[in-house]
Amino acid sequence: MRRFAERRPGIGELLGTLIMIAITLIAAALVIGWINGQASSSETALGVNAANQADYFKESFVLVGTAFYYNGNPCSTFTGIGTFCNQVSIDVYNNGAIPLTLKYISIVNASSESASDTIVPRLSVSANLTSSATNTYTISYDCGGTIGTTTSSSVVTGTQPVDEQSVPPTVYTITLPSACSITSGILDGASYTVTALGLYGNIVTAQVTANG
């Protein structure tokens, strides 16, 4: 008995061409959509960058004064060792064209000896002012080799953002963490570098002498 091969229906040449054209058009539409999305993202990023650069030039502030204390009182004197402080208040004056928001303030000892030839303990304390919206700040410290990070709601006091051309200046008070012993704190008569960083990247540095 003769067997006949089974014939299966196939896709016609015209229909196949139409399907390929449809696939090509869909792929082209997807590519164009992706390119447009990338262009829009780049345009947005460029606009944000331009705005930040403009704000950088509008942002301006100065550190107009410092004061040193021991828990709000005159710095504490230790016989034969020296007088030490655990707080520094920094007066910040906004002389820019926009409200001022500081990102961090730090104090670092600028020399290893004071004017009286007393050895100055190594000190580096920085307060991250943008670490929390609930006034809880992150503090990084190195007090005479005692290194760590802590958080506190009372380390920095001051109102942010500062209004344009604010008078009087806003006062920020950095209190050394409790992990820092008093004799590894701020030595009266020693030189320190105070640094403040603005939201848009401006940095102001002042060399100060502790006098409490």
C-alpha positions as CSV (number, residue, x, y, z in Angstrom):
1,M,0.0,0.0,0.0
2,R,1.4,3.4,-1.0
3,R,1.8,6.0,1.8
4,F,1.5,9.7,1.1
5,A,3.5,12.2,3.1
6,E,1.4,14.4,5.3
7,R,1.3,18.0,4.2
8,R,1.3,20.7,6.8
9,P,0.2,24.2,6.2
10,G,3.1,26.8,6.3
11,I,3.3,30.6,6.5
12,G,3.0,32.2,3.2
13,E,5.8,34.4,1.9
14,L,3.7,37.6,2.1
15,L,2.6,36.9,5.6
16,G,6.1,36.1,6.7
17,T,7.3,39.4,5.3
18,L,4.6,41.3,7.1
19,I,5.5,39.6,10.4
20,M,9.1,40.6,10.0
21,I,8.2,44.2,9.2
22,A,6.0,44.3,12.3
23,I,8.8,42.9,14.5
24,T,11.2,45.5,13.1
25,L,8.8,48.4,13.8
26,I,8.2,47.2,17.4
27,A,12.0,46.9,18.0
28,A,12.5,50.4,16.5
29,A,9.8,51.8,18.8
30,L,11.4,50.3,21.9
31,V,14.8,51.6,20.9
32,I,13.5,55.1,20.3
33,G,11.6,55.1,23.6
34,W,14.8,54.0,25.5
35,I,16.8,56.8,23.8
36,N,14.2,59.4,24.6
37,G,14.2,58.2,28.3
38,Q,18.0,58.4,28.5
39,A,17.9,61.9,26.9
40,S,15.3,63.0,29.4
41,S,17.3,61.7,32.3
42,S,20.4,63.4,31.1
43,E,18.6,66.6,30.6
44,T,17.2,66.4,34.2
45,A,20.6,65.6,35.6
46,L,22.1,68.5,33.7
47,G,19.5,70.9,35.0
48,V,20.1,69.7,38.6
49,N,23.8,70.1,38.2
50,A,23.5,73.6,36.7
51,A,21.2,74.6,39.6
52,N,23.7,73.2,42.2
53,Q,26.5,75.1,40.5
54,A,24.5,78.3,40.7
55,D,23.7,77.7,44.4
56,Y,27.4,77.1,45.0
57,F,28.2,80.6,43.9
58,K,25.3,82.0,45.9
59,E,26.3,80.2,49.1
60,S,28.7,82.2,51.3
61,F,29.3,82.2,55.0
62,V,32.0,83.0,57.5
63,L,33.1,81.8,60.9
64,V,33.1,85.0,63.0
65,G,33.9,83.7,66.4
66,T,34.5,80.8,68.8
67,A,34.3,80.3,72.5
68,F,35.4,77.3,74.7
69,Y,33.7,75.9,77.8
70,Y,33.6,72.9,80.1
71,N,29.9,71.9,80.3
72,G,28.9,75.5,79.8
73,N,31.3,76.8,82.4
74,P,34.9,78.0,82.3
75,C,37.3,75.3,81.2
76,S,38.5,73.0,84.0
77,T,42.1,73.3,85.4
78,F,44.1,70.2,86.4
79,T,47.2,71.0,88.6
80,G,50.4,70.1,86.8
81,I,48.5,69.1,83.6
82,G,46.7,72.1,82.2
83,T,43.3,73.6,81.6
84,F,40.9,71.6,79.4
85,C,37.6,72.2,77.7
86,N,35.0,69.9,76.3
87,Q,32.9,72.3,74.3
88,V,33.4,74.8,71.4
89,S,30.8,77.2,70.2
90,I,31.2,78.4,66.7
91,D,29.4,81.6,65.4
92,V,28.4,81.2,61.7
93,Y,27.3,84.2,59.7
94,N,25.5,83.8,56.4
95,N,26.5,86.5,53.9
96,G,25.3,84.7,50.8
97,A,22.3,85.1,48.6
98,I,20.5,82.0,49.7
99,P,19.5,80.3,53.0
100,L,22.5,78.5,54.6
101,T,22.4,74.9,55.6
102,L,25.6,73.4,57.0
103,K,26.4,69.7,56.3
104,Y,29.1,69.3,59.0
105,I,31.4,71.1,61.4
106,S,34.7,69.7,62.7
107,I,37.5,70.7,65.1
108,V,41.0,69.2,64.8
109,N,44.1,70.1,66.7
110,A,46.5,72.0,64.5
111,S,49.7,71.4,66.5
112,S,51.2,68.9,68.8
113,E,52.3,71.5,71.4
114,S,50.7,74.6,72.9
115,A,52.3,78.0,73.4
116,S,53.4,76.8,76.9
117,D,55.1,73.7,75.4
118,T,52.4,71.4,76.8
119,I,51.8,68.3,74.7
120,V,48.4,68.7,73.0
121,P,46.3,65.5,72.9
122,R,45.4,64.3,69.4
123,L,41.8,65.6,68.8
124,S,39.5,65.2,65.8
125,V,35.8,65.6,66.2
126,S,33.2,66.1,63.4
127,A,29.5,66.5,63.6
128,N,27.4,65.4,60.6
129,L,24.5,67.9,60.6
130,T,22.5,66.1,57.9
131,S,22.6,62.7,59.5
132,S,19.0,62.9,60.7
133,A,15.9,65.0,60.3
134,T,15.1,64.6,64.0
135,N,18.0,66.6,65.3
136,T,20.0,63.4,66.2
137,Y,23.5,63.9,64.8
138,T,26.3,61.5,64.0
139,I,29.6,62.3,65.8
140,S,32.9,60.9,64.7
141,Y,35.8,61.4,67.2
142,D,39.4,60.7,67.9
143,C,40.3,61.9,71.4
144,G,43.9,61.1,72.3
145,G,43.6,57.7,70.5
146,T,40.0,57.0,71.8
147,I,38.3,56.5,68.4
148,G,34.6,55.9,67.7
149,T,31.3,57.1,66.4
150,T,28.2,58.1,68.4
151,T,24.9,59.9,68.1
152,S,23.5,62.7,70.2
153,S,20.7,65.2,70.1
154,S,22.6,67.7,72.1
155,V,26.0,67.9,70.4
156,V,25.0,70.6,68.0
157,T,22.7,73.5,68.7
158,G,21.6,75.9,66.1
159,T,18.7,76.6,63.8
160,Q,18.9,75.4,60.2
161,P,18.5,76.7,57.6
162,V,19.8,80.1,58.5
163,D,18.0,83.0,56.8
164,E,19.8,85.1,54.3
165,Q,22.0,87.8,55.9
166,S,21.0,86.5,59.3
167,V,21.8,88.8,62.3
168,P,23.0,87.8,64.8
169,P,25.1,84.8,63.6
170,T,23.8,81.3,64.4
171,V,25.8,79.5,67.1
172,Y,26.7,75.8,66.8
173,T,28.1,74.1,69.9
174,I,30.0,70.9,69.6
175,T,30.3,69.0,72.8
176,L,32.9,66.2,73.0
177,P,31.4,62.7,73.4
178,S,31.5,61.3,76.9
179,A,34.0,58.6,75.7
180,C,36.6,61.4,75.5
181,S,38.2,62.0,78.9
182,I,38.6,65.6,80.0
183,T,42.4,65.4,79.7
184,S,42.1,64.2,76.1
185,G,39.9,67.1,75.2
186,I,40.5,70.7,74.1
187,L,43.6,72.1,75.7
188,D,43.4,75.8,76.7
189,G,46.0,77.8,74.8
190,A,46.4,75.2,72.0
191,S,45.7,75.9,68.3
192,Y,42.8,74.2,66.5
193,T,41.4,74.2,63.0
194,V,37.6,74.6,62.8
195,T,36.0,73.6,59.4
196,A,32.4,74.0,58.2
197,L,31.0,72.6,55.0
198,G,28.0,74.1,53.3
199,L,25.2,72.2,51.6
200,Y,26.5,73.2,48.1
201,G,30.1,72.5,48.7
202,N,31.6,75.7,50.1
203,I,34.2,75.1,52.8
204,V,35.3,77.6,55.4
205,T,38.2,77.0,57.7
206,A,39.5,79.1,60.6
207,Q,42.5,78.7,62.8
208,V,41.6,79.3,66.5
209,T,43.3,79.3,69.8
210,A,41.4,77.7,72.7
211,N,40.7,80.3,75.4
212,G,38.3,79.2,78.1
